[in-house]
């Protein structure tokens, strides 16, 4: 799945799984998570994406499966898949 880092950061800012952007954080607040997701091999699974956020925020439910599903779908749309 070919997607740029900037696109991934934008997707995560739009999804805003932890509510940081809604709380006033800059749109690039999820850079670390974007890098972690882009480092995954192949098409990321929902479990992998929720796991990235669980580790980053030390909270198992930081990113819901529904939000992770939207992220994967949006990655596909933006990569032209």
N, CA, C and O of each residue as an XYZ file, in Angstrom:
324
protein
N       0.854     -1.167      0.000
C       0.000      0.000      0.000
C       0.900      1.230      0.000
O       1.603      1.487      0.977
N       0.879      1.978     -1.078
C       1.730      3.160     -1.186
C       0.962      4.384     -0.692
O       0.015      4.841     -1.332
N       1.379      4.893      0.433
C       0.771      6.096      0.992
C       1.895      6.923      1.606
O       2.808      6.376      2.224
N       1.827      8.217      1.438
C       2.893      9.067      1.959
C       2.741      9.270      3.465
O       1.672      9.068      4.042
N       3.828      9.670      4.063
C       3.816      9.966      5.504
C       2.855     11.121      5.786
O       2.100     11.083      6.757
N       2.886     12.140      4.938
C       1.986     13.281      5.127
C       0.520     12.849      5.040
O      -0.313     13.305      5.823
N       0.209     11.966      4.084
C      -1.163     11.454      3.978
C      -1.551     10.677      5.232
O      -2.671     10.801      5.726
N      -0.615      9.876      5.742
C      -0.913      9.082      6.934
C      -1.164      9.990      8.126
O      -2.092      9.756      8.901
N      -0.355     11.015      8.278
C      -0.544     11.971      9.383
C      -1.896     12.661      9.242
O      -2.602     12.859     10.230
N      -2.254     13.025      8.017
C      -3.536     13.666      7.764
C      -4.708     12.748      8.104
O      -5.691     13.179      8.706
N      -4.596     11.488      7.717
C      -5.651     10.504      8.028
C      -5.830     10.386      9.533
O      -6.955     10.393     10.033
N      -4.724     10.279     10.250
C      -4.814     10.133     11.708
C      -5.364     11.393     12.366
O      -6.088     11.312     13.359
N      -5.022     12.560     11.815
C      -5.563     13.809     12.359
C      -7.076     13.861     12.149
O      -7.814     14.311     13.025
N      -7.533     13.401     10.988
C      -8.966     13.371     10.705
C      -9.682     12.352     11.595
O     -10.768     12.616     12.111
N      -9.066     11.203     11.761
C      -9.663     10.162     12.616
C      -9.628     10.586     14.078
O     -10.568     10.333     14.831
N      -8.547     11.225     14.466
C      -8.340     11.748     15.823
C      -8.797     10.754     16.899
O      -9.657     11.076     17.718
N      -8.216      9.541     16.894
C      -8.686      8.474     17.780
C      -8.659      8.801     19.270
O      -9.461      8.265     20.035
N      -7.758      9.662     19.682
C      -7.625      9.960     21.107
C      -8.194     11.350     21.436
O      -8.238     11.744     22.601
N      -8.621     12.079     20.421
C      -9.219     13.385     20.640
C      -8.224     14.511     20.858
O      -8.580     15.565     21.384
N      -6.970     14.293     20.453
C      -5.937     15.309     20.675
C      -6.147     16.539     19.796
O      -6.023     17.672     20.262
N      -6.466     16.308     18.520
C      -6.667     17.418     17.588
C      -7.911     18.209     17.992
O      -7.908     19.440     17.966
N      -8.956     17.503     18.361
C     -10.184     18.169     18.822
C      -9.913     19.000     20.075
O     -10.583     20.003     20.322
N      -8.928     18.574     20.860
C      -8.569     19.289     22.084
C      -7.592     20.432     21.866
O      -7.153     21.066     22.826
N      -7.245     20.705     20.600
C      -6.375     21.830     20.296
C      -4.951     21.483     19.904
O      -4.159     22.381     19.619
N      -4.606     20.199     19.881
C      -3.249     19.799     19.488
C      -3.062     20.035     17.987
O      -4.035     20.038     17.233
N      -1.816     20.232     17.554
C      -1.568     20.420     16.116
C      -1.928     19.163     15.329
O      -1.933     18.057     15.870
N      -2.229     19.349     14.044
C      -2.653     18.226     13.201
C      -1.561     17.175     13.020
O      -1.854     16.055     12.603
N      -0.319     17.511     13.322
C       0.761     16.525     13.190
C       1.040     15.790     14.509
O       2.077     15.144     14.653
N       0.138     15.888     15.440
C       0.311     15.280     16.761
C       0.500     13.759     16.689
O       1.113     13.167     17.577
N      -0.018     13.137     15.646
C       0.050     11.677     15.519
C       1.208     11.214     14.628
O       1.133     10.132     14.045
N       2.271     12.005     14.512
C       3.415     11.626     13.676
C       4.018     10.287     14.088
O       4.300      9.442     13.238
N       4.213     10.096     15.373
C       4.826      8.848     15.864
C       3.970      7.643     15.479
O       4.496      6.619     15.042
N       2.664      7.762     15.640
C       1.768      6.654     15.299
C       1.737      6.435     13.785
O       1.660      5.297     13.323
N       1.796      7.525     13.011
C       1.840      7.402     11.550
C       3.077      6.607     11.128
O       2.993      5.711     10.288
N       4.222      6.944     11.719
C       5.455      6.226     11.395
C       5.352      4.751     11.763
O       5.810      3.889     11.014
N       4.754      4.461     12.910
C       4.604      3.068     13.346
C       3.688      2.290     12.400
O       3.963      1.134     12.081
N       2.622      2.910     11.962
C       1.694      2.239     11.042
C       2.358      2.027      9.688
O       2.222      0.960      9.090
N       3.076      3.037      9.202
C       3.760      2.902      7.911
C       4.868      1.853      7.956
O       5.233      1.305      6.917
N       5.406      1.566      9.134
C       6.469      0.556      9.271
C       5.924     -0.868      9.232
O       6.691     -1.820      9.088
N       4.606     -1.023      9.360
C       4.000     -2.358      9.310
C       4.110     -2.913      7.895
O       4.130     -2.156      6.924
N       4.179     -4.215      7.786
C       4.282     -4.858      6.472
C       2.898     -5.122      5.902
O       1.994     -5.570      6.607
N       2.750     -4.835      4.611
C       1.487     -5.110      3.938
C       0.388     -4.174      4.409
O       0.649     -3.094      4.938
N      -0.838     -4.610      4.204
C      -1.988     -3.822      4.636
C      -2.183     -4.043      6.125
O      -2.358     -5.179      6.566
N      -2.154     -2.970      6.902
C      -2.285     -3.119      8.358
C      -3.640     -3.715      8.744
O      -4.666     -3.423      8.129
N      -3.615     -4.538      9.756
C      -4.858     -5.093     10.279
C      -5.418     -4.147     11.336
O      -4.712     -3.276     11.846
N      -6.685     -4.330     11.653
C      -7.304     -3.506     12.691
C      -6.581     -3.691     14.015
O      -6.377     -2.731     14.758
N      -6.197     -4.918     14.308
C      -5.489     -5.211     15.555
C      -4.147     -4.505     15.607
O      -3.753     -4.000     16.658
N      -3.440     -4.461     14.484
C      -2.148     -3.765     14.462
C      -2.330     -2.267     14.719
O      -1.564     -1.666     15.471
N      -3.333     -1.675     14.100
C      -3.562     -0.236     14.276
C      -4.001      0.072     15.708
O      -3.483      1.002     16.327
N      -4.942     -0.693     16.230
C      -5.358     -0.445     17.617
C      -4.187     -0.680     18.559
O      -4.074     -0.010     19.586
N      -3.315     -1.623     18.222
C      -2.138     -1.901     19.032
C      -1.153     -0.749     19.056
O      -0.567     -0.452     20.097
N      -0.967     -0.096     17.915
C      -0.076      1.068     17.848
C      -0.541      2.128     18.845
O       0.265      2.687     19.588
N      -1.840      2.397     18.857
C      -2.366      3.418     19.767
C      -2.354      2.950     21.221
O      -2.129      3.752     22.128
N      -2.592      1.670     21.445
C      -2.555      1.136     22.808
C      -1.169      1.301     23.409
O      -1.034      1.650     24.582
N      -0.142      1.051     22.609
C       1.232      1.188     23.080
C       1.582      2.662     23.270
O       2.149      3.039     24.295
N       1.249      3.489     22.292
C       1.602      4.911     22.363
C       0.963      5.632     23.543
O       1.578      6.495     24.169
N      -0.276      5.266     23.835
C      -1.012      5.987     24.874
C      -1.217      5.168     26.146
O      -1.927      5.593     27.056
N      -0.591      3.992     26.205
C      -0.689      3.113     27.375
C      -2.135      2.894     27.792
O      -2.465      2.866     28.977
N      -2.986      2.739     26.787
C      -4.409      2.536     27.031
C      -4.957      1.585     25.966
O      -5.003      1.945     24.790
N      -5.370      0.383     26.356
C      -5.819     -0.603     25.384
C      -6.930     -0.124     24.446
O      -6.956     -0.540     23.287
N      -7.826      0.715     24.893
C      -8.936      1.161     24.052
C      -8.731      2.521     23.433
O      -9.701      3.178     23.056
N      -7.485      2.961     23.317
C      -7.221      4.312     22.812
C      -7.779      4.527     21.411
O      -8.221      5.629     21.088
N      -7.766      3.503     20.584
C      -8.312      3.584     19.232
C      -9.318      2.457     19.077
O      -8.966      1.284     19.201
N     -10.561      2.808     18.808
C     -11.595      1.777     18.654
C     -11.400      1.017     17.341
O     -10.739      1.504     16.423
N     -11.977     -0.164     17.264
C     -11.904     -0.952     16.029
C     -12.597     -0.219     14.886
O     -12.161     -0.309     13.738
N     -13.674      0.506     15.188
C     -14.384      1.251     14.148
C     -13.480      2.339     13.564
O     -13.447      2.542     12.350
N     -12.755      3.027     14.428
C     -11.833      4.057     13.963
C     -10.694      3.430     13.180
O     -10.291      3.959     12.145
N     -10.173      2.314     13.658
C      -9.105      1.609     12.944
C      -9.592      1.167     11.569
O      -8.844      1.247     10.595
N     -10.822      0.706     11.480
C     -11.400      0.286     10.197
C     -11.449      1.482      9.237
O     -11.102      1.351      8.063
N     -11.877      2.639      9.734
C     -11.934      3.833      8.897
C     -10.529      4.213      8.417
O     -10.347      4.594      7.261
N      -9.549      4.108      9.301
C      -8.163      4.435      8.935
C      -7.687      3.542      7.798
O      -7.114      4.032      6.825
N      -7.919      2.236      7.909
C      -7.499      1.293      6.861
C      -8.216      1.601      5.544
O      -7.599      1.602      4.479
N      -9.517      1.862      5.628
C     -10.281      2.177      4.421
C      -9.783      3.468      3.776
O      -9.655      3.547      2.555
N      -9.507      4.462      4.587
C      -9.015      5.742      4.068
C      -7.625      5.594      3.462
O      -7.309      6.236      2.460
N      -6.794      4.750      4.067
C      -5.477      4.475      3.493
C      -5.645      3.899      2.095
O      -4.928      4.284      1.172
N      -6.585      2.983      1.939
C      -6.844      2.387      0.630
C      -7.324      3.409     -0.381
O      -6.870      3.421     -1.525
N      -8.244      4.267      0.040
C      -8.749      5.302     -0.867
C      -7.637      6.248     -1.311
O      -7.538      6.574     -2.494
N      -6.826      6.679     -0.401
C      -5.790      7.660     -0.737
C      -4.611      7.062     -1.483
O      -3.853      7.786     -2.130
N      -4.450      5.766     -1.402
C      -3.359      5.129     -2.130
C      -3.813      4.695     -3.521
O      -3.023      4.175     -4.309
N      -5.088      4.913     -3.812
C      -5.610      4.554     -5.126
C      -5.930      3.085     -5.295
O      -6.086      2.593     -6.412
N      -6.025      2.388     -4.172
C      -6.322      0.961     -4.184
C      -7.784      0.729     -4.413
O      -8.228     -0.419     -4.455
